[in-house]
């Protein structure tokens, strides 16, 4: 009788382990097959006083998690990442705040003391979740 209980317990443990491993493996497979988002981006160059500005608007496509989005100048300078600006300041109340960035949302960036924005410069909006990366859009300042 004792050997029957041992066999039943071994089968039960094996089934539970197989279920746990299967769930984990399927979860990883699902995560790796998620598509990168697709969004259309419009970039406009302007001025406020004597400072150059750039407005970046999501004009269509998928909503994206803001923590995965970075705005980068062609020289590699990160202008905006995870809600924080560097080498520029937000202006005009135009900011990407909250968890999601969606169609119609505009980020306004204004030069600080640096003269970072020049004619024909390129600004890119990049989505990167740590596993996959995609340029959502870019624009040339002119």
Backbone bond lengths (Angstrom), bond angles and torsions (degrees), N, CA, C in turn:
res aa  C-N    CA-C-N  psi(-1)  N-CA   C-N-CA  omega(-1)  CA-C   N-CA-C  phi
1 X - - - 1.441 - - 1.521 110.59 -
2 X 1.292 115.86 -39.20 1.451 121.30 -179.14 1.527 111.64 -65.70
3 X 1.313 118.65 -35.09 1.462 120.59 178.00 1.529 111.13 -70.38
4 X 1.321 118.38 -31.18 1.468 121.96 176.92 1.523 110.13 -65.96
5 X 1.309 116.80 -43.05 1.470 121.10 178.41 1.529 109.54 -64.12
6 X 1.303 117.44 -40.48 1.462 121.38 177.89 1.516 112.22 -61.49
7 X 1.323 117.34 -42.42 1.468 121.65 178.99 1.523 110.31 -66.02
8 X 1.329 117.05 -43.57 1.470 121.02 179.31 1.526 110.07 -61.84
9 X 1.321 117.15 -43.25 1.468 120.47 178.77 1.528 111.34 -64.57
10 X 1.314 117.61 -40.25 1.471 120.54 178.21 1.525 111.17 -64.09
11 X 1.315 117.34 -41.73 1.466 121.07 178.08 1.523 109.78 -64.13
12 X 1.334 117.08 -42.50 1.465 120.87 179.86 1.530 110.92 -62.40
13 X 1.317 117.10 -44.78 1.468 121.19 178.92 1.524 110.21 -63.23
14 X 1.316 117.90 -41.53 1.467 121.79 178.65 1.521 111.26 -62.64
15 X 1.323 117.51 -42.87 1.470 121.38 179.26 1.523 110.46 -64.45
16 X 1.323 117.12 -43.04 1.471 120.72 179.85 1.529 110.34 -64.40
17 X 1.315 117.82 -44.34 1.471 120.85 178.15 1.527 111.53 -63.22
18 X 1.319 117.30 -41.79 1.469 120.46 178.78 1.523 110.66 -63.21
19 X 1.324 117.00 -40.13 1.465 120.35 178.81 1.526 110.92 -65.16
20 X 1.331 116.55 -42.19 1.468 120.28 179.98 1.526 111.18 -64.87
21 X 1.319 117.35 -46.08 1.466 121.24 179.37 1.525 110.43 -64.30
22 X 1.315 117.67 -42.12 1.466 121.29 178.91 1.512 112.32 -62.27
23 X 1.330 116.64 -43.34 1.466 120.70 178.57 1.519 110.57 -62.72
24 X 1.317 117.19 -43.89 1.460 121.57 179.05 1.526 110.97 -62.55
25 X 1.320 116.91 -46.54 1.471 121.09 -178.61 1.519 111.19 -64.50
26 X 1.312 117.55 -41.86 1.466 120.01 178.48 1.518 111.25 -66.15
27 X 1.323 117.24 -36.54 1.465 120.66 177.20 1.514 111.54 -63.11
28 X 1.321 117.44 -42.02 1.464 120.75 177.59 1.518 111.21 -66.02
29 X 1.314 116.50 -40.90 1.465 119.92 179.89 1.517 110.46 -63.71
30 X 1.318 117.32 -41.80 1.465 120.49 179.69 1.522 110.88 -64.41
31 X 1.340 117.08 -42.69 1.462 121.53 -179.49 1.524 111.09 -62.63
32 X 1.332 117.67 -40.21 1.457 120.24 -176.26 1.529 112.66 -75.03
33 X 1.331 117.70 -17.07 1.460 119.25 -179.79 1.525 112.66 -95.40
34 X 1.328 117.80 -2.05 1.463 119.30 178.33 1.525 109.02 -62.47
35 X 1.302 114.63 137.27 1.460 120.42 -178.24 1.531 110.87 -78.13
36 X 1.305 115.80 151.76 1.455 119.84 171.27 1.520 107.61 -74.19
37 X 1.322 117.19 147.96 1.461 119.01 -177.85 1.524 111.63 -71.00
38 X 1.292 114.48 160.29 1.461 121.65 176.19 1.520 107.40 -125.20
39 X 1.304 116.86 123.18 1.463 120.97 179.44 1.522 109.04 -142.12
40 X 1.317 115.71 147.98 1.465 121.28 175.86 1.522 108.31 -98.24
41 X 1.317 115.47 136.65 1.460 121.53 -175.24 1.519 109.47 -125.54
42 X 1.330 116.05 138.23 1.468 122.02 175.65 1.529 107.86 -118.06
43 X 1.327 116.56 132.15 1.460 122.15 -179.07 1.524 108.49 -118.62
44 X 1.344 116.11 125.81 1.473 121.08 178.55 1.524 109.26 -123.82
45 X 1.314 114.13 135.60 1.458 121.87 179.10 1.517 108.01 -102.02
46 X 1.326 117.43 137.47 1.459 121.21 179.16 1.518 110.35 -153.92
47 X 1.323 116.26 -164.90 1.462 121.23 177.86 1.520 110.01 -139.74
48 X 1.315 114.67 151.13 1.458 123.39 168.72 1.517 104.51 -129.36
49 X 1.325 116.45 111.46 1.459 119.72 -173.00 1.513 108.86 63.55
50 X 1.325 116.38 -124.81 1.467 119.94 178.73 1.529 112.38 -100.27
51 X 1.326 116.86 3.34 1.469 120.56 -177.92 1.522 111.22 -98.14
52 X 1.331 115.57 137.89 1.465 120.46 174.70 1.524 109.85 -74.36
53 X 1.331 115.00 148.84 1.458 121.39 177.50 1.522 109.64 -131.46
54 X 1.310 115.14 157.79 1.457 121.88 173.30 1.525 107.30 -134.42
55 X 1.331 115.96 126.89 1.462 121.98 173.08 1.520 108.02 -105.66
56 X 1.315 116.44 127.09 1.461 121.98 179.24 1.524 107.06 -117.72
57 X 1.327 116.26 117.93 1.462 121.67 -176.34 1.523 110.27 -119.36
58 X 1.320 115.80 133.93 1.463 121.15 171.26 1.525 105.69 -80.67
59 X 1.320 117.23 116.03 1.471 120.75 -174.18 1.527 112.96 -105.17
60 X 1.309 117.65 -0.62 1.457 119.85 177.52 1.508 111.33 170.66
61 X 1.309 115.33 170.89 1.458 120.85 177.62 1.507 112.47 99.29
62 X 1.315 114.78 -157.24 1.461 122.02 -175.10 1.522 111.69 -78.07
63 X 1.334 115.83 150.09 1.459 120.68 166.30 1.523 107.13 -72.27
64 X 1.325 116.45 148.06 1.465 120.32 -179.40 1.522 109.68 -131.47
65 X 1.313 115.83 150.07 1.462 121.47 175.79 1.525 108.14 -70.07
66 X 1.332 116.22 126.30 1.463 119.90 -175.68 1.523 112.30 -63.40
67 X 1.324 117.79 -28.70 1.475 119.14 -178.23 1.525 112.73 -68.26
68 X 1.335 117.40 -14.57 1.462 121.40 179.73 1.534 112.65 -98.27
69 X 1.329 117.86 1.75 1.467 121.04 -173.12 1.526 110.80 -107.23
70 X 1.332 114.99 136.72 1.459 122.45 176.53 1.524 108.12 -132.81
71 X 1.333 116.44 140.20 1.463 121.69 173.42 1.525 106.63 -107.21
72 X 1.334 115.50 125.50 1.462 120.78 -172.90 1.526 110.11 -126.62
73 X 1.332 115.81 135.08 1.464 122.72 173.49 1.523 107.68 -78.45
74 X 1.325 117.30 156.73 1.473 121.00 -177.88 1.520 113.17 -58.29
75 X 1.332 117.83 -24.61 1.466 119.58 179.31 1.530 112.37 -82.43
76 X 1.347 116.53 2.52 1.456 121.14 178.18 1.515 114.56 96.78
77 X 1.328 117.45 -7.22 1.455 120.76 179.38 1.523 110.26 -66.85
78 X 1.333 116.37 126.69 1.462 120.70 173.53 1.516 107.71 -76.86
79 X 1.320 116.30 118.41 1.454 120.64 -179.72 1.524 111.56 -90.51
80 X 1.318 116.22 -32.48 1.466 121.92 -179.82 1.516 108.46 -150.42
81 X 1.331 116.10 132.50 1.467 120.80 176.00 1.520 108.37 -152.70
82 X 1.316 115.88 127.05 1.463 122.87 175.11 1.527 112.32 51.40
83 X 1.318 116.24 42.66 1.457 121.09 175.48 1.511 115.39 85.23
84 X 1.323 117.72 3.88 1.459 121.41 -177.18 1.521 110.19 -120.03
85 X 1.340 116.15 136.61 1.462 120.16 176.86 1.525 109.50 -100.04
86 X 1.337 115.13 150.70 1.458 120.96 175.49 1.521 108.37 -135.71
87 X 1.308 117.29 138.60 1.466 124.75 -179.32 1.529 113.19 64.94
88 X 1.317 117.32 -0.12 1.461 123.15 176.70 1.528 107.28 -145.10
89 X 1.334 115.98 169.75 1.460 121.09 177.06 1.516 109.47 -124.49
90 X 1.332 117.16 149.67 1.463 118.10 171.83 1.525 108.57 -70.08
91 X 1.316 117.29 152.84 1.460 119.10 178.14 1.523 109.70 -144.77
92 X 1.326 114.21 159.45 1.462 121.02 172.84 1.517 114.76 64.61
93 X 1.326 117.62 19.60 1.455 120.02 -179.02 1.516 113.64 68.17
94 X 1.334 116.43 12.64 1.471 120.76 -178.82 1.525 108.21 -93.44
95 X 1.313 115.18 104.50 1.458 118.53 -178.86 1.519 110.43 -145.05
96 X 1.301 115.37 152.85 1.459 121.08 173.54 1.516 105.99 -94.72
97 X 1.315 115.80 96.64 1.460 119.34 179.79 1.517 108.95 -114.25
98 X 1.283 115.66 162.26 1.453 119.95 -178.85 1.512 111.64 90.34
99 X 1.314 114.36 -177.71 1.460 121.45 -174.13 1.522 112.78 -78.38
100 X 1.331 117.60 -31.07 1.468 121.47 -173.95 1.527 110.93 -121.89
101 X 1.318 114.67 142.76 1.464 121.94 171.05 1.522 105.42 -109.10
102 X 1.330 116.43 129.57 1.464 119.27 -175.89 1.520 111.13 -135.44
103 X 1.306 115.38 173.59 1.461 121.90 -178.77 1.526 110.24 -52.56
104 X 1.324 115.39 132.16 1.459 121.66 -179.30 1.515 113.99 97.78
105 X 1.325 118.21 -16.48 1.464 121.44 179.37 1.528 109.91 -75.82
106 X 1.344 115.51 135.42 1.464 121.55 -178.86 1.520 110.18 -123.33
107 X 1.322 115.78 137.05 1.457 123.45 173.00 1.518 107.34 -109.58
108 X 1.325 117.14 124.25 1.458 121.74 176.76 1.516 110.38 -105.67
109 X 1.324 117.08 126.42 1.459 122.55 179.99 1.521 109.39 -121.04
110 X 1.326 116.45 134.53 1.461 122.42 -179.89 1.519 108.80 -126.19
111 X 1.334 115.64 137.50 1.465 120.16 178.53 1.518 110.36 -58.69
112 X 1.325 115.06 142.79 1.459 120.33 170.59 1.523 106.52 -87.78
113 X 1.306 117.28 -125.07 1.466 120.46 179.51 1.522 111.99 -80.19
114 X 1.323 117.18 -20.35 1.466 119.81 -179.22 1.521 110.19 -80.88
115 X 1.309 115.83 156.79 1.464 121.71 177.91 1.526 107.28 -106.41
116 X 1.327 116.04 62.69 1.463 121.04 -170.74 1.520 113.24 -74.34
117 X 1.338 118.66 -33.26 1.464 121.00 -176.39 1.524 110.86 -89.52
118 X 1.331 115.87 122.66 1.459 122.72 177.63 1.523 108.95 -127.74
119 X 1.316 116.20 157.08 1.461 120.71 176.32 1.527 109.86 -56.82
120 X 1.306 116.28 138.85 1.468 125.42 179.52 1.530 114.46 74.11
121 X 1.338 118.01 5.59 1.462 120.18 172.36 1.529 109.18 -70.16
122 X 1.317 115.60 155.53 1.465 121.27 177.36 1.524 109.47 -114.05
123 X 1.317 115.26 137.90 1.459 122.61 174.98 1.524 107.15 -119.22
124 X 1.344 116.82 130.49 1.468 121.34 -178.63 1.524 110.59 -114.77
125 X 1.327 115.38 145.08 1.459 122.57 171.73 1.527 105.84 -108.51
126 X 1.328 116.17 117.33 1.465 121.56 -173.29 1.527 110.01 -117.66
127 X 1.317 115.45 133.42 1.469 122.56 173.58 1.523 107.63 -103.64
128 X 1.339 117.08 130.42 1.464 121.26 179.49 1.526 108.38 -148.44
129 X 1.332 117.28 115.26 1.467 120.69 -179.87 1.525 112.48 -97.26
130 X 1.313 117.60 11.08 1.456 121.50 -179.23 1.522 113.16 95.82
131 X 1.340 116.51 -20.83 1.460 120.92 178.00 1.519 111.34 -114.71
132 X 1.309 115.52 -36.96 1.464 121.25 -179.16 1.523 108.54 -130.18
133 X 1.324 115.21 153.70 1.458 121.16 179.97 1.518 108.91 -136.82
134 X 1.319 115.85 145.74 1.465 120.96 -177.89 1.524 108.73 -151.85
135 X 1.327 117.38 133.48 1.462 120.76 170.81 1.526 106.44 -79.07
136 X 1.341 116.13 114.61 1.464 120.42 -179.90 1.519 110.93 -74.16
137 X 1.317 115.71 -31.59 1.452 119.80 178.92 1.508 110.34 176.72
138 X 1.305 115.22 167.09 1.458 120.63 178.10 1.514 108.09 -150.76
139 X 1.305 114.80 165.11 1.452 119.57 177.83 1.511 110.35 -150.12
140 X 1.315 115.08 149.40 1.456 121.81 177.43 1.516 108.36 -100.79
141 X 1.319 115.94 134.05 1.460 121.08 -179.06 1.521 109.38 -79.85
142 X 1.307 116.06 115.50 1.469 121.01 175.74 1.504 110.61 -159.95
